[in-house]
Amino acid sequence: MAPDLLPETAAASRADGFDQPPSPVAQGESHPRVPKEEAHQVLDARKQAGKTAELQSYPPEGHGFERREDRIDALQRTVGWFEKYPKPR
């Protein structure tokens, strides 16, 4: 991808315009292409826009979670999130 396209294609640049329900964000801090700072930018932009968001970081993980305990934690947090914020009817 061309470097000049990155700012307009980055998720953080669109986070305040999301007309979506609350968002959980799970980030492997060792992701080879998405730096952990980008997840923080998305979280900050959503919160500044008055949206509900939560970030859970997994320091040793990259793209996809390899460690069993991280997979379990991420799945439990996701289920809990959808129990807390059910789909509007």
C-alpha positions as CSV (number, residue, x, y, z in Angstrom):
1,M,0.0,0.0,0.0
2,A,1.3,3.4,-0.8
3,P,2.4,5.4,2.3
4,D,0.2,8.4,1.2
5,L,-2.9,6.3,1.5
6,L,-2.2,5.1,5.0
7,P,-3.8,8.0,6.9
8,E,-7.1,7.8,5.2
9,T,-7.3,4.0,5.3
10,A,-6.2,3.6,8.9
11,A,-9.0,2.5,11.2
12,A,-8.3,5.3,13.7
13,S,-9.1,7.9,11.0
14,R,-12.7,6.5,10.7
15,A,-13.3,5.5,14.4
16,D,-15.2,8.6,15.3
17,G,-17.6,8.1,12.4
18,F,-18.5,4.5,13.2
19,D,-22.3,4.3,13.5
20,Q,-22.0,0.9,15.1
21,P,-22.6,-0.6,18.5
22,P,-20.0,-0.7,21.2
23,S,-16.7,-2.2,20.1
24,P,-14.3,-4.6,21.8
25,V,-10.7,-4.4,20.5
26,A,-8.2,-7.2,21.1
27,Q,-4.7,-6.5,20.1
28,G,-1.6,-8.7,19.9
29,E,1.1,-6.2,20.9
30,S,3.7,-8.1,18.7
31,H,1.6,-7.9,15.5
32,P,4.0,-7.6,12.6
33,R,1.9,-5.1,10.6
34,V,-0.4,-3.4,13.0
35,P,1.4,-1.6,15.8
36,K,-0.2,-1.6,19.2
37,E,-0.4,2.2,19.0
38,E,-3.0,1.9,16.3
39,A,-5.3,0.0,18.6
40,H,-4.9,2.8,21.2
41,Q,-5.7,5.4,18.5
42,V,-8.9,3.5,17.6
43,L,-9.9,3.3,21.3
44,D,-9.1,7.0,21.9
45,A,-11.0,8.1,18.8
46,R,-14.1,6.1,19.7
47,K,-14.1,7.4,23.2
48,Q,-13.7,11.0,22.1
49,A,-16.7,10.5,19.8
50,G,-18.7,9.3,22.7
51,K,-18.7,5.7,21.6
52,T,-18.2,2.7,23.9
53,A,-15.0,0.8,23.4
54,E,-12.7,-1.4,25.3
55,L,-9.1,-2.6,24.6
56,Q,-7.5,-5.7,25.7
57,S,-3.8,-6.1,24.8
58,Y,-1.9,-9.4,24.7
59,P,1.8,-8.6,24.9
60,P,3.3,-11.8,23.5
61,E,0.8,-12.2,20.7
62,G,1.0,-11.2,17.1
63,H,-1.6,-11.8,14.4
64,G,-3.9,-14.4,15.9
65,F,-3.5,-15.7,19.4
66,E,-1.1,-18.6,19.8
67,R,-1.2,-19.1,23.6
68,R,-4.1,-21.1,24.8
69,E,-4.7,-18.9,27.8
70,D,-4.9,-15.8,25.6
71,R,-7.4,-17.5,23.2
72,I,-9.5,-18.5,26.2
73,D,-9.3,-15.0,27.7
74,A,-10.2,-13.3,24.4
75,L,-13.2,-15.6,23.8
76,Q,-14.5,-15.1,27.3
77,R,-14.2,-11.3,27.0
78,T,-16.0,-11.4,23.7
79,V,-18.8,-13.5,25.1
80,G,-19.0,-11.2,28.1
81,W,-19.1,-8.1,25.8
82,F,-22.0,-9.4,23.9
83,E,-23.8,-10.3,27.1
84,K,-23.3,-6.8,28.3
85,Y,-24.1,-5.1,25.0
86,P,-26.8,-7.2,23.3
87,K,-27.7,-6.6,19.7
88,P,-30.5,-4.0,19.4
89,R,-33.8,-5.3,18.3
